[in-house]
């Protein structure tokens, strides 16, 4: 019924990127969020796990990565 919702720090850790990068991907529309803010409090965004899987899928390459010599 409902995907699990992940915090920004959790997504950053899963993808091995900074929280700032996660917010940048949100701003660019590459990740969607659910805002769980109550009242006038600060924003409490969560990212659906499905969106993280789709994001990784879009960025997955079939070419091999070579290390610089």
N, C-alpha and C positions, 0 to 999 in steps of 0.2 A: 504494500500500500504506500509506504512512505520511505524514501531513501534516508539513510542516516545523515545528520547534519554535522559538519565539521567546522571547528573554529579556524580562524585565520592562522594562529600559531601552529595548529595541527597540520594544516595543509602545507604550510611552509616547511615543516619538518619532513613531511611525506615526500615533498618534491625536492628537498635539499636546496631551497632558495630562501631569500629573506622575506619577512612579513611585508616589507615595502613592495617587493616584486609581486606578491599575491594581490595586494591592493591595486597595483598597476594593471595586472591582468583583469581584475574586476572592473576597473575604470575603462579599459579597452573593450569590455564586453566579452572577454574570453572565458570568464567564470561568472556565473550568476550567484546571487546571494538571497538569503531569506533574512529580513530584518526583524529581530525579536525584541526590539525596543519596547519598553513599557512606559507610557506617559511621556514626560519631557526628558527622560534620562538619556544618557549617551547611547549611541547605536551599539547593538549587539548583533553583528551579522554572522551568519553561518552559511557554509557552502555545501550544497547537496553533494554527497559522495559520487553520485552519477555524473555530475558535472566535472569532477576531478578526473574520473575515468575517461570521459569523452575528451577532455583537454589533453591528457596524456596520449590518447589514441590519435588525436590530430597532429601531435608533435612527434610521434614515433616514426623513425626512419628505417627503411629496409636496407639502406647502404651501410657498409661496415665503417666503423670509426677507426681511424688510424691515429696512433700517437705520433706527435712530432718527433723527429729524429734528433 
